Amino acid sequence: MSAGNSVRTSIAQEASEWFVANRDGTPDAIQRSTFAAWLKTSPQHVEEYLGIALMAQELRAAADPELSLEALLAQARTAEQADVIPIGIARARTAGPARKAAWRFVAAAAMLAAVAVAALWWRSERVSTMQYATRHGEQLMQRLADNSVLRLDTDTAVTVRFSRGQRLVEVQKGQVLFEVAHEARRAFHVVAGPADVVAIGTRFDVRLQQDSTLVSVLEGRIAVGLAAAQPGTAVKSTVLVGAGEQVQVAANQLPAQAVPAQIQRNTAWLRRQIVFEQEPLASVVAEFNRYRETPIEIETPALRALVISGTFSADDTESFVAFLRTLEGVRVEVTPSHIRVRRM
């Protein structure tokens, strides 16, 4: 038997015991409270209890032709929890028509109360949490429950928290492209290091770096501010960032405005490319090492500042090595465990 079936069987057994106890006696206040708490634990508890009651044909009398559903609901809503009698206990008290009518209402009201407990449980601020991550060199596309899409680059980890009132994604490390599904009632929050991003329906890229967070917008518009102590809380000061713009957010440093984005460069990873233009060799090598098992090492410190440009496949290190060998005064040594770059 699987773990899921074992749990279900255990719940069914508990529901049977509650049904027998409720049917054969009149529970006191403590028993009623305990029973209500058991129902609130999970919608499966409500489902199993009602299923047993239905199989026992205890609910056949719940449909009272003299009492409309609207009136029944109105009366059930006004009843205090302590006054709700669980399904089944009135069977031994059906001596006359008045008792039968009372039983019809009590059984139906109890059923409605049980269903209401399940509904309230699901509609409360219950947070659904999911975690997604990629290993070194991996990438991942993940569709969320709200139909938004996350595209994770190499060495990336995120935690997604959804509730009735919020959508929140925390980026622990790496780079993510967000394709946010529009929802009028729930904004989409992204917390990545010092940056707190609020989006409605848009596409944007977030890269969490060692000392800052780079946010680039491909479509739509977002608001970027400094992350609060508690993720997802309202941001007091924000910068609006539109399509084709980006902001770099450092700890306690929010730019006054957005600047034109290097969209092709910032999203080259989606094509598994590395694009660099007039950038130091150290930065380019660090980008290659995000995808490689065999690291590239710059052994001559002066070479770290060497400015280069180019576009390469993240999976084609041989072409990059060949490019480095064309640079004047640069020597590249390739071994099974390392690629070493030094001055001749």
C-alpha positions in Angstrom: 0.0 0.0 0.0 1.3 3.4 -0.9 1.9 6.1 1.7 -1.0 8.1 0.2 -3.4 5.2 0.4 -2.3 4.5 4.0 -3.0 8.0 5.0 -6.4 7.9 3.3 -7.3 4.7 5.0 -6.3 6.1 8.4 -8.6 9.2 7.8 -11.5 7.0 6.8 -11.1 4.9 10.0 -11.1 8.1 12.1 -14.2 9.4 10.2 -16.0 6.1 10.9 -15.2 6.3 14.6 -16.5 9.9 14.7 -19.6 8.9 12.8 -20.4 6.1 15.3 -19.7 8.3 18.2 -22.0 11.1 16.9 -24.8 8.7 15.9 -24.9 6.8 19.2 -24.8 9.7 21.7 -25.0 13.4 22.4 -21.5 14.9 22.4 -20.7 17.4 25.0 -19.0 20.8 24.4 -15.5 19.3 24.5 -16.4 16.5 22.1 -18.0 19.0 19.7 -14.9 21.2 19.8 -12.7 18.3 19.2 -14.8 17.1 16.3 -14.8 20.6 14.7 -11.0 20.8 15.0 -10.7 17.4 13.4 -12.8 18.5 10.4 -10.7 21.7 10.0 -7.5 19.7 9.8 -8.0 18.8 6.2 -10.7 18.8 3.5 -10.1 15.1 3.3 -11.5 14.7 6.8 -14.8 16.5 5.7 -14.9 14.4 2.5 -14.5 11.1 4.3 -17.0 11.9 7.0 -19.7 13.0 4.5 -19.0 9.9 2.4 -19.6 7.6 5.4 -22.8 9.5 6.3 -24.0 9.2 2.7 -23.3 5.5 2.6 -25.2 5.0 5.8 -28.1 6.8 4.2 -28.2 9.3 7.0 -28.7 12.2 4.7 -31.8 11.0 2.8 -34.0 13.1 5.2 -31.9 16.2 4.8 -34.0 17.4 1.8 -37.0 19.1 3.4 -39.5 20.2 0.8 -41.0 22.7 3.2 -37.7 24.5 3.7 -36.0 26.2 0.7 -32.2 25.9 0.3 -31.8 29.7 0.7 -33.7 29.6 4.0 -31.7 26.6 5.1 -28.5 28.4 4.4 -29.6 31.5 6.2 -30.5 29.5 9.3 -27.3 27.5 9.1 -25.2 30.7 8.9 -26.7 32.2 12.0 -26.1 29.1 14.1 -23.2 29.2 16.6 -20.6 26.5 16.3 -21.5 25.1 19.7 -25.1 24.6 18.6 -24.3 22.6 15.5 -25.1 19.0 16.1 -22.9 16.6 14.0 -24.5 14.4 11.4 -26.2 11.3 12.8 -26.9 12.1 16.4 -30.6 12.8 16.0 -31.6 9.4 14.8 -32.6 8.1 18.2 -34.9 11.1 18.7 -37.5 10.7 15.9 -40.6 10.1 18.0 -42.9 12.4 16.0 -43.3 14.7 13.0 -41.8 17.7 14.9 -38.7 15.6 15.8 -38.4 14.4 12.2 -38.5 18.0 10.9 -35.9 19.0 13.4 -33.7 16.1 12.4 -34.0 17.2 8.7 -32.8 20.7 9.6 -30.0 19.5 12.0 -28.6 17.0 9.5 -28.6 19.4 6.6 -27.3 22.3 8.7 -24.5 20.1 10.0 -23.6 19.0 6.4 -23.6 22.6 5.3 -21.4 23.6 8.3 -19.0 20.8 7.5 -18.7 21.9 3.9 -18.3 25.5 5.0 -15.4 24.6 7.2 -13.6 23.0 4.3 -14.3 26.1 2.1 -13.1 28.5 4.7 -10.0 26.4 5.2 -9.1 26.6 1.5 -10.0 30.3 1.3 -7.9 31.3 4.2 -4.3 32.6 3.8 -2.9 29.2 3.4 0.5 29.5 1.6 1.5 27.0 -1.0 5.3 26.7 -1.2 7.3 25.2 -4.1 11.1 25.2 -4.7 12.9 24.9 -8.0 16.6 24.7 -8.7 19.1 23.9 -11.5 22.5 22.3 -11.1 25.7 23.5 -12.7 25.2 23.8 -16.5 21.4 23.0 -16.3 18.5 25.2 -17.3 14.8 24.7 -16.5 11.4 26.0 -17.7 8.6 25.8 -15.0 5.0 26.8 -15.4 3.4 27.9 -12.1 -0.2 27.4 -10.8 -1.2 30.9 -12.1 0.1 30.1 -15.6 3.1 32.3 -15.1 6.4 30.8 -16.5 9.8 30.7 -14.9 13.0 30.0 -16.9 15.9 29.2 -14.7 19.5 29.5 -15.8 22.4 27.4 -14.5 23.1 27.3 -10.8 19.7 28.9 -9.9 17.4 28.4 -7.0 14.0 30.0 -6.3 11.2 29.6 -3.7 7.6 30.2 -4.9 5.0 31.1 -2.4 1.4 31.5 -3.5 -1.6 32.3 -1.3 -5.1 33.8 -1.9 -3.6 37.3 -1.5 -0.1 37.2 -3.0 2.3 35.7 -5.5 5.9 35.8 -4.3 9.1 34.4 -5.8 12.3 34.6 -3.8 15.5 34.2 -5.9 18.2 32.6 -3.7 20.8 32.5 -6.4 21.3 32.7 -10.2 19.2 34.1 -13.0 15.5 33.8 -13.9 13.4 35.1 -16.8 9.8 35.7 -15.6 6.8 35.6 -17.9 4.0 36.9 -15.5 0.4 36.0 -16.1 -1.8 39.0 -15.4 -4.1 38.9 -12.3 -5.9 42.0 -11.3 -6.2 41.0 -7.6 -2.7 39.6 -7.0 0.5 41.4 -7.9 3.5 39.4 -8.6 6.5 40.0 -6.3 10.0 39.0 -6.9 12.6 39.4 -4.1 16.2 38.9 -5.3 18.9 40.1 -2.9 18.5 43.8 -2.4 15.8 44.2 -5.1 12.0 43.9 -4.7 10.2 43.7 -8.0 6.4 44.2 -8.4 4.9 43.1 -11.8 1.4 42.8 -13.1 1.7 41.1 -16.5 5.1 41.3 -18.1 8.4 39.6 -19.1 11.6 40.5 -17.3 14.9 39.0 -16.4 16.5 39.0 -12.9 20.1 38.2 -12.2 21.3 38.0 -8.6 25.0 38.9 -8.6 27.4 38.9 -5.7 26.9 42.5 -4.7 23.8 43.6 -6.7 20.8 42.6 -8.7 20.3 43.4 -12.3 16.7 43.6 -13.5 15.9 43.9 -17.3 12.4 44.3 -18.8 11.6 42.7 -22.1 7.8 43.5 -22.2 5.4 45.5 -20.1 6.4 47.5 -17.0 7.5 46.8 -13.5 8.2 48.7 -10.2 11.6 48.0 -8.6 12.5 49.0 -5.0 14.7 48.0 -2.1 13.7 44.7 -0.5 12.0 45.1 2.8 12.8 43.0 5.9 9.8 40.9 5.2 9.6 39.6 1.6 6.5 40.7 -0.2 5.7 43.7 1.9 4.9 47.0 0.2 7.8 48.9 -1.2 8.0 52.6 -0.1 10.3 53.9 -2.9 10.3 52.5 -6.4 11.7 53.1 -9.9 9.4 52.3 -12.8 11.2 50.2 -15.5 9.6 49.8 -18.9 10.3 47.5 -21.9 13.9 47.9 -23.1 15.1 49.3 -19.8 17.1 47.9 -16.8 18.1 48.9 -13.3 21.0 47.7 -11.1 20.1 47.5 -7.4 22.7 47.3 -4.7 22.2 47.1 -1.0 20.5 50.3 0.2 21.1 51.9 -3.2 18.2 52.3 -5.6 19.0 54.2 -8.9 17.1 57.4 -9.5 15.8 56.0 -12.8 16.1 53.2 -15.3 18.6 53.1 -18.1 18.5 51.5 -21.6 19.0 47.7 -21.2 21.4 45.4 -23.0 18.6 43.0 -23.7 20.5 40.7 -26.2 23.4 40.4 -23.8 21.3 40.0 -20.6 19.1 37.3 -22.1 21.7 35.5 -24.3 21.6 32.7 -21.8 18.2 31.7 -23.1 20.0 30.7 -26.3 22.8 29.2 -24.3 25.1 32.0 -25.6 27.6 34.3 -23.9 27.8 37.8 -25.3 30.4 40.3 -24.3 31.4 43.6 -25.7 34.4 45.5 -24.4 34.4 43.6 -21.2 37.3 42.5 -19.0 38.5 38.9 -19.6 37.9 38.1 -15.9 34.1 38.7 -16.3 33.9 36.7 -19.5 35.8 33.7 -18.0 33.5 33.9 -14.9 30.5 33.7 -17.3 31.9 30.6 -19.1 32.6 29.0 -15.7 28.9 29.1 -14.8 28.3 26.4 -17.4 31.5 24.4 -17.4 32.6 21.4 -15.3 36.3 22.1 -16.1 37.1 25.7 -14.9 39.0 28.3 -16.8 41.7 30.0 -14.7 43.5 33.2 -15.3 47.0 32.8 -13.8 48.5 36.1 -14.8 46.7 38.9 -12.8 47.3 41.5 -15.5 45.3 39.5 -18.0 42.1 39.9 -15.9 41.7 43.5 -17.1 42.2 42.6 -20.8 39.2 44.0 -22.6 37.6 41.7 -25.3 34.4 41.3 -27.3 32.6 38.4 -28.8 29.6 36.0 -28.9 30.1 32.3 -28.1 28.1 29.2 -27.3 28.2 28.4 -23.6 28.7 24.8 -24.6 31.5 25.5 -27.0 34.6 26.1 -24.9 36.9 25.0 -27.7 35.9 28.0 -29.8 36.6 30.3 -26.9 40.0 28.7 -26.3 40.8 29.2 -30.0 39.8 32.8 -29.7 42.0 33.4 -26.6 45.0 31.9 -28.5 44.6 34.6 -31.2 45.2 37.3 -28.6 48.7 38.7 -28.6 50.9 37.6 -25.7 48.3 35.1 -24.4 49.0 31.4 -23.8 46.3 28.8 -23.1 47.1 25.4 -21.6 44.3 22.8 -21.6 44.4 19.8 -19.2 41.7 17.3 -18.3 41.0 19.2 -15.1 41.8 22.9 -15.9 42.2 25.5 -18.7 44.9 27.9 -17.7 45.4 31.3 -19.2 48.7 33.1 -18.8 51.1 35.6 -20.3 53.7 34.1 -22.6 
